[in-house]
């Protein structure tokens, strides 16, 4: 039976820094959170975390979420002490003035650009590209900056998780800490399958961890828990929304990397309807998830996704609904408890 999740766990996950390739803090938190759930826990050489609640025989069902978040990687320290960076999946228009922390010591910094008073009219009318933005950590010069940071350090946004409005939450890295919190909750239950809860790395830079995880687990069925785009903005028309915040978790039928098999798509909708769980269909095919790598690895598997709609995704602050989040967990639980994965496999013959 599904239990309401204490939002504190999601708050802690959101506040942790874990830019792609630097997921250690998130992994350590999750390992501790799932220690009492039972099952074998291990980490592979890539950094993926596995929790295996073993049952003899098949089917093997994997539910996964990625630990990494969008962020920055320091590529150069200039003579004036400013830091140049490489972005990971971030629109440059959201960057100027953002507070960040850099490196293992969380050195505070701010993303800077020319003041509007110093820009030409032509420059002011355009977004500032990442290559013209730098991170200011208050260093006097290069030698001073090198006392605190190094090339190759990661930089993450400093946004703190909070609740606001009518049942809404805001924070950084909701893509995909909402998924991580969901998988943690699912691991508290036992399901009638050989069950893997997997937390992957480097999704935002090409679903790299998921490729390794698929070969290690060899699932028959995979369910990906994600935060996805909500474009329900005032100037957007209905067909442009993708998903809407507060209208329930989203079920995907395709994206840039996956065409969900009809039997998987139908099983997820059937699970939602049978349990009385509100849901919506994810409109639009842009973007991708770990399912894109997993469903075609080894001998292939059935893969589908349950997503929590998030506004302003891939920025310093996203917005999501507690209602959508809790119902995403409830839908995954219904799919597993009602053994819908068997329907998927039987219909696939």
N, C-alpha and C positions, 0 to 999 in steps of 0.2 A: 504494500500500500504506500502511495506517495505521501511524503511528509513535507510540510512547508519548510523551506530553507530559511535559516537565519541570514538576513542580508549582510550581517557582519562578515561572513566568509567572502562574499563577493566584494565587499568594500576593501578587505585586506588584499585580495587578489588584484583589484583594480589599481590600488596604490603602489603595488610592487613594480619595479622597473625590470623589463625583460625584452629589450629590443632583439630582433632576430639575430641569433648567434650568441646571445648573452642571457639565456633563459634560466640561469642557475638559481636565482632568488625565488623565482616562481616554482621551479621544480622542487626545491627544498621545502617550500610551504606545502605543496600538494602532497609530497611524500609523507610529511607529518600528518596531514589531514586525513589521509587514507590508511594510516598505519593500523587503525583499529577495525578496519572494514573486512579483514580477512583476505586471503589470497597471497600469491607470490608477487613481490615487488622487485623490479629491477630497472636498470637504466642501460641503454645500449651505447655504443661508441659515438653515435651521433648526438646523444643527449635526450632522446625520447624516453619517457617514463611509462612503464607497463605495470598494470595491476591485473593479475590473472587469477580469476576465480574458477578453478578447473572443475570440469565435469567430464566423465569418460565419453569418448566418441564425439560425434558431431551433432548439430552444427556448431561451428565456431562463429561467434558473433562479436564484433568489435565496435565499440562506441568510442569515438575520439573527439578531441578538441585540441586546438593548437595553443601553446603557451606564449608564443612570441607576439610582440606588438610592433607597430610602425615606430620609427625613430631615426636617429642620426648616427653616423660613424665619422669620427675625426680623421681627416685625410691630410691636413697640413696645418702647421703653426706658422703664421706669418711673422715677419720681422717686427711688426707693431704689437704682437701678442694676440691678435685676433685669430680665431680658429675657423678654418674652412672645413666643410663637412660634405659627406655624401648622404642623400636622403634615402629613406626606405618607404616608398609608397605614400608620400605626403605631398599634397597640393601646396606649391610655394606661396599661394595667396594667403594661407593661414599662418605663415611663419613670422613675419615681422613683429617684434615686441614680445614674443613668447618666452617664458621663463623655462629653463632646462637645468638639468644637473648632468655633469660630465664625469665619467670615469668611476672607478671603484670607490673613490672617496666622496662622490657626489658633490663635486665642486659646482657652486651655483653660477649660472650664466644667463645671458639674455641674447636672443637672436636680434641682430641689429642691421640697419640699412641707412642709407642717406635720409636725413630729415626732409620732409616735403618742401621745406623752404629752399633746399639745395638741389631739387630735382627740376629738370626741364618739364615743360607741359607735356611733351611726348612721353617722357619716362613716367610721369605721374599717372598718365592714362592707362598704363599697362601694369600687369602684375610683375613683381620683381623676381627674376629667376633665382633658383637656389645658388647658382654660381656667383651671384652678386650679394649674397647674404653671408654673414659671418656670426660667430658666437663670441660675445664679449664676456670674459671671466674676470675683468678688472685688472688684467696683467699690464705692467708697464711696457714690456717688450717680449720678444721671443724667449729670452733666457728666463725671465720671470715666469712666463706661462709654463715653460718646461719643468718648473719645480712642482707643478700640480697636475698637469695632464700630459698625455703622450699621443702621438699618432697611433690610430687603431683603437683608441678609447671610444666607448659608446656614450651617446647623449640621449636622455629621455625627458619627456615633458614632466612638469611638477604638479599637474592637476590632481586635486584630491577629490575622492568620491564623496558624493552627498545626495541626499534625497531632496526633492523639491516639487512644487506644483501638486497636482492631483495624482499621486501614485507613480511619479516619475523619478528616475535617478540619472545623475550625470557623473561622468568620470572618464579618465583616459583608459585606453586598452579594453573597452567593453568588447571589442573584437580582438581576442576571443576569450576574455576572462569569464564572460557569461557562459560560454561553452564549458570551460574548465570547472566552474562551480557546479554546472549541471551534471557533469560526469562524476564528480566527487559525490554528489547526492545519490546518483544511481548506484554507485558502488556500495552504498550502505545496505542495499537489498540483494537478494539472491534470485537468480533467474534460471529457468530450466534450459540451459545451454552452456557450452564451454565459453565463458564470458571474459572478454578483455576490455578493461578501461584503459585507453591509451592517450597520453598527453604528448603531442608532437612539437617539434622545433622547426624553425625556419619556414613556416608556411608562407609568410609575407614576401619571401624572396624566391618563391618557386616550389612550394610544397615539398621541400627537400627531405624533411624528417618523415613525412608520410610515405615516401617511396621506400625508405628503409623499414618502417613499421609494417607495411603491407607484406614485405618479404619475410619478416620475422614471425608474424602472426598467421599469415595465409588464411584470412577470414573467408567464410562463405557469404556472410552478410555484414555490411558496415553501415553504421549510422553516424553521421557527422553532425556535431552540435556546434552551431556558429552564431556569430553576430553578423547581421547583413544590412544592406543599405535600406534606409527608409527615406524616401524623397517626397514625403507628404507635406510639401511646403506650400505657402499661400499662392505662389505664382505657378505651381505645377498643376497640370491637368491629370485626371484620373489614370490615364494610361501611362503616365510618367512616374507614378508613385513608387513603383517597385514593391514596397511594402508600406504599411501604415502602423505607426506606433499606437499601441493600445487596442489593436484589433485581433490579438492572438498571435501565436507563433506561426511562422511561415514554412510551408512545405514547398520544396523546389522540384520542378520537373525538368529543368535544364539550366546550365550556365555555360560559361566559356569552355569549361573543361569536362563537363559531364552531361550526358543525356540519360536521365534516370529511367531505368526500365519500367514499363507500365505496371508490372506486378508489385514493384517496390513503391511506386507512387500511389497505387491503389491501396496497398496495405497500410500506409501511413494515414491516408484519409479515412479508411475504414476504422482504424484504431481510434482516431479522434472522434468520429461520429458515434461509435459504440460507447465511448466513455463520456460523451457530452462535453468534449473539450473544444472550445472555439479555436478556429485556425483560419489562415488565409493562404492563398497561393502566391508564391513569389513571382511577380511579373518582371519580365526583362531577363536577358541572358548574359549581361556583362558580369565581370568578376568571376571568381572561381574559389573552390575550397579544396581541402585535402582529398575529397572524394575523387577529384580529377586524376590524382596520382594512384589512389588506392584501387579504384574499380578496374583498372587495366593492368595491374601488376600481377606477377606470378601467372596463375591460370585465369585471373579475373574473378570478380565477385559482384554481387548485387550491392549497390551503394545508393544511399539517399541522404537527405539532409533535413534537419529541423533547425530553423534560424530564429533568433530574436531580432526584431527590427530595431535598428539604431540610426538615429539622425546624426549627421555631421561625422560619419564614419571616416577613419583615416585622418583624423585631426587631433588636436590637443584635448578636445572634450567631445564626447558623444553623449547622446540622450536616449534612454530606453525606458520601457514600462515594466514595473514589477509584475503586473498582470501577465504580460507576454512572457516574461522570464519564467515565472512559476508554471505557466501552462506549457511551456516548452519542455520542462522537466516532466510534467504530468503526461504529456504525449509520448515522450520516449519511454516512460515507465509503462504506459498502456501497451505500446508496441511490443515491449519485452515481456510483460506479465501475461498478455494474451497470446503469446507465442506467434505473433504475426509473421515473424521471420520464417516459420514453417510454411505459411501460405505462400510467401515469396518463393521459397525454394521449390515447393510442389508445383506451383504455377509455371516455374521456369523450365520444367522438364519437357 
